[in-house]
Amino acid sequence: MSEVNPLQRPATRAARLSAVEEALLKYVITSQSQLSQILADEDIEVTQATLSRDLDELGAVKTRLADGTVAYTIGGRQQNPAPHAGGKGEQQMSRVLSGLVTSVASASNLIVVHTPSGAAQYVASVIDKQPLDGVLGTIAGDDTVMVICADEAMASARSKWLLDIASKTTSEQ
């Protein structure tokens, strides 16, 4: 489960909650000890009592998944499939992005996404909610989103991927 993660988090409650939420969306978590280990891999040490409070605050509940596994989910949302798997997360992104993305370009480790006026923050939020390997985060203005990637190769690949997602029509899904 250990991945190279350039993301560094401050030692704050908000950062810890964000890490817990991200882990629950990215992995199938069946126990608090498994979640604790994932957080420890990110240099976030947490007690079992604190983890219990965090899970409660996030509204995480144990749910039986389609394959029969009982795992933590947040608000009924299961973990997202890998973005290239053509799963539900990608379909949801496509529905949103196909109507809002007007252009995509990459430069160095950055991707610039243009949208109609007023839509950039929503598009950035949709991208941020997906646990995308190699994407560190987004910055949104009024009609432009900047996606920051780990390196130039990842920016190029994610740029093409975002363009493909935005180009899909509902009849293709």
Beta strands, then each sheet from edge to edge (+ up, - down):
strand 1: 60-64
strand 2: 70-74
strand 3: 103-107
strand 4: 110-114
strand 5: 135-140
strand 6: 144-149
sheet 1: 1+ 2-
sheet 2: 3+ 4- 6+ 5-
end
